[in-house]
Every structure is written in C-alpha cells, then in structure tokens.
Amino acid sequence: MLKRLARPVHQLLIIPVLLVSLALSSGLFSRASIDFDRFHRLIDSRFGSPRSQVSRNWEAMLRQAAQAETERHKLDIVNQFVHQYVRYRTDQRLYGVEDYWASPLETLGKGLGDCEDYAILQYVSLRQAGISDDRLRLIYVNARMGGPRSSITQAHMVLGYYATPTSEPIILDSLITNIRPASERSDLSPVFSFNSEGLWAGGATSPAASSTARLSRWRNLLDKIQQEGVSFQ
C-alpha cells in the first residue's frame, strides 16, 4: 500500500513541484483523436453487438461534450456517462491480477472496471472533448475508508481537473458520483499525479520511488489504446 501523506489534497496538489518528462515526442499528446469506426468494430468483435451499442453511446456523448460551452459542463457530461455505464469491479476478479490498467475499449466492452479504469476512461473522454492535457492529471492517493475517524486507507486513483496550473483541482472519482473540489475531499491524501506530459511527486525534489513502474504501465497503456483507435495529436 502506498504511504499516506499528511498534507490535505487541495494544498499538496497546487504546489509547484518537479516535472519529470516522459520519453515521448514533444507535442504528441496535445489532443485525443478517436477512430470510432475502428473502435466500434473492435468492441463488436471482442465483446459482442450489445456492447458496441455502448461504444456508440460513448461517441454520441463525446460529441455532446465537445460542444459544451464550459469545461465544467464537459466534466459533468463525461462523469455522468462513466458512472452510468461502468460498474466497479476489482482487477483480480476481472483480469486475475492485482493491478491491471484497462483501456477505454476494455472498460466499455466489459462495462466493468476499478478506480484506475474509471479515471483512464474519463481522462481519454475529456481529452477527446477538447480539454487540454495540462488541465488534467491522474492522481494516485491514499483514500481513507470508513469515515472521518477511520485509520484505514487504501491505494486509489482519481482524476483531477485544474482550471489553471495553480488552481485547486476538481476531483472526479469512482467512489462518488458527485464532482467536488479537492478541499472537500479530506478523505484523499495524494501520493503522485501524472498526465501524458509529466509526473508530479508530491512536494519532493525527486521522483517518487514507485514512479518508474507506474509510468511504464502508463506508457504501455498508451501504446495499447493507440492500437485500438485512440491517439493523441
């Protein structure tokens, strides 16, 4: 389990910290582009025609979100869709392993996923809807379980939206359907956060010890989703 940090999430995540560049081409991940014809065909062949209708609903939702007047409205549209069409299921039950990062195709195809799968699907959806990478971060946290007096924590992932680089983030979370500012999520203690351009490790001056393994899995996921029709241009 990741070590819990003492500082509140809304304070820790807005502190300027070390940016670690990934070994990716400059500008490669400025916007998501989805080959929906390919995506729908793959869903149909791997999961059956009922699930391909879900992917078509996803496409329709993304077109609606792309036309939304404000970025907050985009967040609401995407968050509502993901909570409607994805039910929580652990990686162990779904894939037989403790930690598996599913692509949007796998998550929508199964209609099931864990916290990371929710956050990844929301991240790709919002990038496709027109929100730039520098406003989004996937955030690893320790989540306090069982109420404000509980000492039980669990490693967890959420998606953070930053209106500006120093803004308090807004949190999209598989645990709750409501989108809330980080200051209202005292149950979350951040460990590190990342997007397609870099990684932020708390307030430290060097990367977190577990970053290499995490980012390796992230790079592998980006390769997989590109093969499934999703790319960043």
N, C-alpha and C positions, 0 to 999 in steps of 0.2 A: 504494500500500500504506500502511496506517495505521502511524504511527510507533510503534515498540515502546517501552514504558515499563520502567524499570529495577526498580521495586519488585515483590516477589512478589505474586501474585494474592490470596493469603489475607490479606496485610497491607493492600493498597490498597483492597480492596472492603469492608472493615468500618469504614473511616474515615468519620465523618460528613462529608458534603460538600454542596455546593449542590444543592438540589432545584429543578428547573425544571418548573413546572406546564405541562401541555399545555392547549391551548384546547379542553377537553372539560368537559362538565357535571359538577358535583360529585356523586360517588356513582354515576356512570353505570356504572362498571366494577367493582362490588363482587363479582359472581359471574357465571359463564358460564351461559347457558341455551341449549340446542340444540333446535331444531325438527327432530327426527330424521326425521319423515315427509317434510318438505321436503328435508332433506339427502339422504336415500336416493333420492328421485325425481330430484334434480339429478345425483347420481352416475350413476344408471342412464341418464339421457338423454344425458349428455355422454361417459360412458366405457364404458357397456355393463353388462349384468347381472352379469358376473363381478366387476366392481369394486364394485357395490352390495352384494355379499355382504361385502366387506371393510369397508364402512362400517357394516354391521350388526354385524360382529365388533367394530368400534370402539365402537359403542353398548353392546354387552354388556360389553366391557372397562371402559368408563366407569362402568357401573352397579356392577360389581365393585369398582372403585377407590373409588367414593363410599362403599361400605360398609366399606372397610378401617379397622381400628381405629386405626392410626397414620398420620401423614403420610409417614413414611419408607416404609411399605408402599405407599402411593399412588404415591410416586415410583418404586418398583421395578416395580409393575404397569404403569404408563404407559411407563416407559423400555423395558421388555422388549417391549411391543407395538410401539412405534415402530421399534425395531431389527429386529423380526421382519418387519414389513410394508412398510418403506421401505428401498430401496437407494439408495446415494449416486450422484448424477448432477449434473454441473455445470449452471448456468443456461444457459451457452452451448449446450450440447448439447440441453437440454430446451426452452428458450424462445428461443434465438437472440440473447440479450442477456447482458451481463456480470454484471448484478445484478438479480435478479427475486425478489420476496418472494411465495411461493406461499401460498395459503390452505390450511387443512386439507382442504377439498374437492378442490383441485387435487393436493395431495400424495398423499392417499389414492386419488384417481382414477387417477393415474399409477403410484402405488407407487414413485415416484422423487422425489428432492429433494436439495438441498445442505444445508450446515450450518444455514443460516437456516431452511430449511423444517422440518428436524428440530426445531429449538428452538421455532419457532412452533407446530407441532403439539403438542409436549409442553406448552407453556405453556397453550394452549387446553384441552387434555385435563385438566391439573391444576386449572385454574380450574373446569371442569365437575365435577371430582371433589371439590371443596369446599375447595381451598387458596386462601387469600385473596391478593389481588394484592400486598399489602405483603410477602409472603414469597417472591415470585418476581421475578426480573429476567432479561431477555435481555441478555447481556453480549457486547460486541464485544471481542475480544482479538487479540493477535498470537500465533500458535501457532508454536513452534519445531519445525521439521520435520527429521528425520534424526538424532535422538539428542541427548544432553546437550551434546556439544561442537560441535554444528552452529551456524552463524551464519545459517542460512536461516530466515526467518519468513514466515508467510502470514496475511493477514487472515482471521478466523474468528469464528463466533458459537457460544456455548454458552448453556445455561440454568442459572441459579443459584437454589438454594433456601436461604432464610435462616430458621432456626427462630425467631430474634429479630432485630430491626434491627441489632444489633451482633455477631451470630454469624458465625463463619466459614461461608461458603457451601458447600453441597454442589453439585457440578457434574455436570450431565447433558450428554453430548457425543456428537455423531455419529461422532467418531473412534474412540471406545472404547465397549464395551458396559457396562463397569462404572461405577457411580456412585461418585465419590470426593470427599473433602473437598478444598477448594482448596489446602490445604497440601501435598497430594500431587500437585499439578499444576504443578510448577515450569516446565513447558513452555509455560504460558499467561501472558501479560502483558496485563492489562486496559487498555482504552482508555476506554470508557464503557459504562454499563449503563442500562437503562430498563424500565419496565413501562407499564401503562395510565394511571398517575397522574403519572409524572415521569421525569426523566433525571438520572443521576449521572455527572459527568465527572471521573473520577479524583479527585485531591486538589485540583483547581483551584478558584478562586473565581468562575469564569465558565464558561459552556458551552463545550464543545469546538467548534472551528471548523466541523467537519463535521456537527454535530448537526442543523441545520435540515433538510438534505436527508434525513438518516436518519429523522428523526421525521415528515417529510412523507410518506415512503414508508410508515411505520408507520400514520399516520392513514388513508391511502388503503387500506391492507390492512384495517383495522378496518371501514371502510365496505363493503368487498367481502365480508368474511365475514358481516357482518350481512345482506346481501342473500342469502347462501347458507344462512341459517337459524341462525346463531350470533350471539347477542347477550350483552351483559354488563349485569346488572341489580343 
